[in-house]
Amino acid sequence: MNDRVARTNRTTNRTENLSDFELRLKGYSLLTAEILYWMPDHHDLLQSFVWQTMDLAPEFPRLHKFLDYWREHIEATLHSVQISHSSLVRPQELNWVDTEYRLH
């Protein structure tokens, strides 16, 4: 996964490059989606596709954008989407350090 993600700021409509850490501080979390879809040429076979990204729970705007793109541009019909996400770092979990000691 890229360590920098382009995102549009809703208040100023400008694009910012934010690191994964900065996204986590803004409430984004790792999203894993397992997408089952029917094979276009073999309608009786299901195929699995796993996709990971940083997304904002519980609305998941990046996932919805990806699924909208899938429906419009990919011939395979979606069967189901199973998602899981985890909040890795939240702002209240950070403690600022006043002093740093270095050895060597």
C-alpha positions in Angstrom: 0.0 0.0 0.0 1.3 3.5 -0.8 2.5 5.5 2.2 1.0 8.6 0.7 -2.6 9.0 -0.4 -4.1 11.8 -2.4 -7.3 13.1 -0.9 -9.6 16.0 -1.6 -10.2 18.4 1.3 -13.9 19.0 1.6 -13.5 22.4 3.1 -11.1 23.9 0.5 -11.5 21.5 -2.4 -7.8 21.1 -2.8 -5.8 17.9 -3.0 -3.5 17.0 -0.1 -1.0 14.2 0.1 -1.4 12.6 3.5 0.7 9.7 4.9 -1.0 6.7 6.3 -0.2 8.0 9.8 -1.8 11.4 9.1 -4.9 9.6 7.7 -5.1 7.5 10.9 -5.0 10.7 13.0 -8.0 12.0 10.9 -10.0 8.9 11.7 -9.2 6.7 8.7 -8.6 3.0 9.3 -7.4 0.0 7.3 -10.3 -1.5 5.3 -10.1 -5.0 3.8 -12.9 -5.9 1.4 -13.4 -9.4 0.0 -15.5 -9.1 -3.1 -17.1 -12.1 -4.6 -18.2 -11.8 -8.2 -19.6 -13.9 -11.0 -17.1 -14.7 -13.8 -18.3 -12.9 -17.0 -17.6 -15.9 -19.3 -18.6 -18.6 -16.8 -21.7 -17.5 -15.0 -21.7 -20.5 -12.6 -18.3 -19.6 -11.1 -17.6 -17.2 -8.3 -14.3 -15.5 -8.1 -12.8 -13.7 -5.0 -11.0 -10.4 -5.1 -9.4 -8.9 -1.9 -8.8 -5.1 -1.8 -7.2 -3.0 1.0 -7.2 0.7 1.4 -7.4 3.4 4.1 -11.0 4.5 4.5 -13.2 6.5 6.8 -15.7 4.3 8.8 -18.6 3.9 8.9 -19.4 5.6 5.5 -16.5 4.1 3.6 -16.4 6.7 0.8 -13.4 5.1 -1.0 -15.1 1.7 -1.0 -18.3 3.1 -2.4 -16.4 4.9 -5.1 -14.5 1.7 -6.0 -17.7 -0.3 -6.1 -19.4 2.3 -8.3 -16.5 2.2 -10.7 -16.8 -1.7 -10.7 -20.5 -1.6 -11.6 -19.9 0.9 -14.4 -16.7 -0.4 -16.0 -16.3 -4.1 -15.2 -18.4 -6.8 -16.8 -18.3 -9.1 -13.8 -21.5 -9.0 -11.6 -21.0 -8.5 -7.9 -22.3 -11.3 -5.7 -21.3 -10.0 -2.2 -18.9 -7.7 -0.4 -17.5 -8.6 3.0 -15.6 -5.8 4.8 -13.5 -5.6 7.9 -11.6 -2.6 9.3 -9.5 -1.7 12.3 -8.6 1.5 13.9 -4.9 1.4 14.1 -4.0 4.7 15.8 -6.4 7.3 17.2 -5.5 10.8 18.3 -6.2 10.2 21.9 -3.7 7.2 22.0 -0.7 9.5 21.4 1.3 10.8 24.2 3.7 13.7 23.6 7.2 13.2 25.0 8.9 16.1 26.8 12.4 14.7 27.0 14.3 12.3 24.8 17.4 10.4 26.0 19.8 8.9 23.4 22.4 6.3 24.1 25.5 5.9 21.9 
